[in-house]
Each structure stands twice: as structure tokens, then as C-alpha cells.
Amino acid sequence: MKLKRSALCLAAAGGLLAGPAMSDDWLYWQDFSLTYLYGKDFKVNPKIQQTVTFEYANSWKYGDAFVFVDSLHFNGDVEDDSSLYGEISPRLSFGKISGTELKFGPVTDVLLAMTYEFGEDDVESYLIGPGFDLAIPGFDFFTLNFYRRHTDGDRDGDGVWQITPAWSYTIPVGRSDIRIDGFMDWVVDNDESYHANLHFNPQIKYDLGKALNWGAKQFYVGIEYDYWKNKFGIEDGSVPFRTDQNTASLLVKVHF
């Protein structure tokens, strides 16, 4: 069962990520968070969804890593009222490994970027390619990864290219801040079973914890916007339902 194998892979990755925490020389920083989302007007899946997301991010001696797992709960007349999806995304820094600064223009580092996508049924993909850290004025961080994507299962394909920027931008507002962060996955070409698609997914969050003197960057409220053209690589109009998604969800996020 793929979901069981995916859970084992996630557990193994968790062990690898937690290992460097024993030494400050290896682990520079790490962050854990939980997010609750409630939204309507989703496509392909039932229209109303609630999602609980666990996220982990770190920077360590030879690179960085990002892991998330979505527990999705559907409100509607469906046989399966929940689902699980996640991604494990480690990157290895050529600059850190070689001990040489790889800086040119806005680029501050060059990396080998990898992602393993897992879920239920035939959702299992492997991505690998070059990644770049960019210094863009005003942004907390900006990364740009180029992946060659390979999908297993019923959607098995020879591979397509995906471009994935991710970013964070903070705007001071009164006693607190508004943080705008997120990602975009742009699959730029087609294979036999996976159509080109664009997934734009930013979060706009108010640092309520800072405003209430609970601690900065700990407790956020806001919205998550979700635009997905040809969701899941299914061409809009090729099936009896629409696959172009344009919706937003209410958000509560806690860092710990």
C-alpha cells in the first residue's frame, strides 16, 4: 500500500532531520508549525474542505529541508471523507559543501533540490533539479527551484519540467506585522497523463501573537488563497467537471 510506504519514508526523513539537532554546529535553525484551514469552492475534490497541516523547516550545515503533511477532511456526500497528502523537500547546498561562495547577480547559493510527493491511490512523484537562493530587496527569503518531475502509478510518465518559486515578505502594521508567504508550482509541459498546470498558493497572515504580546512569529490568523489551473494535471474541460480552481480559506497558524 503506497500510503503505508509513504508514512515509512516520512518517518525515516523525520529521523534524518532530527539527527543534526544534537549539535549546533550542524543545525542552524528549525521551525515546527500547525495550520488549520477552512474553505469552500474547491474543484475535483468536494467543494468544502477543512485541512490540518503539519510543517517542518530547517537550515543545516550542508543545506536545508522542508516537510509538510496535509490531513484533508471533506464536507459533502462522498464515500471517503478524508485524505492525506505530503511532501519531503531536502536541498543540498553546493556552496556549503564546497566551502565556496557561489554568488552572482541576485543568486546567493546554488543547490541540488529534491522533492518526494506522496498520498493515497496513485499519488507518488519524484522531483530533482537545480535550486537557487536569491537576495531580492524587501523579501525575508526567496528561493527558485527547477525540477524534472517523474510520476509513478496510474499516471506514470516520462517526466515534465516544473518551476517552483517560494517566498516570504513582511509588512509592519501598527504594533504587529502582516506576513505574505507561499509558493507557486508551474508545470510547464505535458506528458501522456499529466497536463501542464499552474498552482499559486500564498498565505496572508496577521501576527496576532505579536499584537497581543504573546510573542512574535508564534500565532497567526489570515487567509490562504488557492489558484490552480488544471488541478492535479487534469485539463480543464476534458472531463465532465471543471478543474480550474480559484478559492480562499480562513487560516489559523501556530509555530512552536
N, C-alpha and C positions, 0 to 999 in steps of 0.2 A: 504493500500500500504506500503510495507516494507521500501522503501526508505524514505517515509514521517515519519514513526515511528522512523527510524534511525536518521533523522535530529532532531527530538524532543529529542531523547536521547542525541545527541551530544550537543544540546543547554543546556540541563539540566546539563550535565557534565561540560560544559564551565562555568556555574554559580557556580558550586561547586568549580572548580579550581580557579576561580577568587576571591571567597569569602575570603580566607586567605590573599589576597594581602592587606587587610586593616590593617594588623598587622605584623610587622617584627618578632614578637615572633612566628608566625605561618608559614610564608612563608620565607624560607631561600634564595631561588633564583628562577627565572623563565626566560624562553627564548622563543621568538617567531621567526619563520623564514618562508620565502617563497622560493621555489625552482622551477626552470624551467628546464625541461629535453627534449631532442630531440634524438630519437634513431630509429634504424632500426633492422630488422631481428627478431622481436618478434614472438612467437608462439601462437597458439589458437586465440588470438586477431589479428587484422590486423597487417601487418609487420611493418608499420611505425607509431610511436606514439609520441605525444607531451603530457607532463604531467606538471601540475602546482600543487605543493604540499604545503599545509599549515601544519606547525608543531608547537606544543607547548609542553614544558617540564618544570617540576618544581621539587623542593625538599621542603617538608614542615614538620611540627612538627612530624607527625606520618607516614611519608612515602614519596613516590614520584609518579609522573604521567607523562605519555607521550601520546599525542594525535596527529594523523595525518589524513588528508583528501586529497586524490588524485582526481584531476579533469583530466580525461584522454580524449584525443582528437585523433581520429584515422584518418589517411590519407589512403583512399582506397575506394573501391566500396562496402560499407556496408550500411545497412539500418539505423542503429543507429551510428552516427559518434562521440559519446561521451559517457562517463560513469563516475560513481562516486563510490569511494571505500574509506573506512576509518577504523581506529581502535582507541579504547579508552582503555588505559592500566594503570590503577592505581595499586599501590602496597602499602601494609601496613607493616610497619617495626615492628617486634616483639621486637627488641632491643629498639627502640624509645618508643613504647607503654609501655613496662615493666620498662624502665629506667635501663636496664641491658645490659652490653656489651656482645654480642653473637659472640665472636671471637674464631676461631680455625683454625689452619693452614692458608691458604690464605683467608679464609672467614672472612669478617668484619661485616656482618649482615645477618640475616635470615628474609625473608619477605613472606607475602601471595601475590602472583602475580595473577592478573586477566586481561583478555582482552575480549572486545566485538568487533567483526568484523562485518561490515555492508556494504551493497552496493545494487545494483539493482538485480532484479529477485530473485533467491533463495540464495543469499549470506548473510548468517547470522549465526554467530558462537559465542559460549561462551567458554572461556578457564579459568581454575583455577588450581592453584597448588603452590608448594613451589618455592621461589626465593632466590637467594644468591647474595650479593655484594662481589666481590673478589678484593684483592690487589695483582696485578701482576706487577712486576717491569717494568717501562717504559710506562705503559698504563695510560691514563688520567682517564679512568674508565673501568671496566669490570663487566658485570652482567650475571647471568646464571639462567634462569627460566625453570622449568619443569611444563608442563601444561597437564591436562586432557581436551581434546577438544571435544565439543559437537556441532553438526551442525543441524540447522533446515531447513525446506523447502524440496525441492525435493531430496536433498542429506542427509536427516535425517539419523543419525547414532547413535549407542550406545556409541561412544566415542573412541578416539585413543589418544596416547601419543605424545606430541610434546616437543622438546628440543630447547630452544631459547637463545643462547648467543648474547650479544650486546657489542660493544667496541668502544674505541676511542684511537688513538695513534698519537702523534705529533712529526714531524721530523723537526728540524731547518734547513733552507736552505737559506744561504745568509742573506738578510735583512728581511726575512719572514719565513713562516713555510708551510710545507705540512701536512695536517691532513688526516688520514685514519680512517674512522669510518664506522659503519654499523651493520648488524645483519645477523644471519642465523636461519631459521626456518626448523627444521628437524622433520618431522612426521614419526615416526619410525615403525608404523604398519598400517594395513589396516582395514577398515570395509567394509560393503557390497557395499557402493557407493563412498568411498573416499580412493584412493590408497596412500600408503607411498610415500613421496616426500621430496626433499631437495631444499630449496631456499636460495642461498648465494648472498648477496646484499650489497657489500661495496661501499663507495664513496671515491675517491682520489681527494683531493681539495687543491689548492694553495691559500693561504691567500693574495689575491691581494690587499685588503684594507690596510693591514699592510705594504706591499711593497710600496704603494703609499702614505703612511702617512694619510690615511683616518680613521684609527682606526683598531686595531687588532680584529680578530674574528667577523668581520662585513660583509665582502664581499668576496666570494669565487668563483673560477672558477675551472673546472676539469671535471672528468668523473664519471659516476656511472656504475659499472659492475653488470650484472644480469645473474646469472646461476640458472636455475630452472629445476630440473629433475622431470618429471611427473607433469608438471604445472597444478595447480588447483586440484591436486589429480587425474588427468586423466592419466592412464597408457600409456606410450609411445608405439605406435604401436597397441593399442586396438581400435583405430578409424582411419578413412582414412587420418588423418594428424598427423604430429609429434607434441609431447608435450614437448620434451626436449629443453629448451631454453638456448641459450648461446650468449649474446649480450652486448653492451655497449651504453651509451647515453652521449651526451655532457651535461654539468651541469653549471648552474649559481645559486648561493645561497646567499640570503641576510638575515641577522639577524637584528632584531630591538626590 
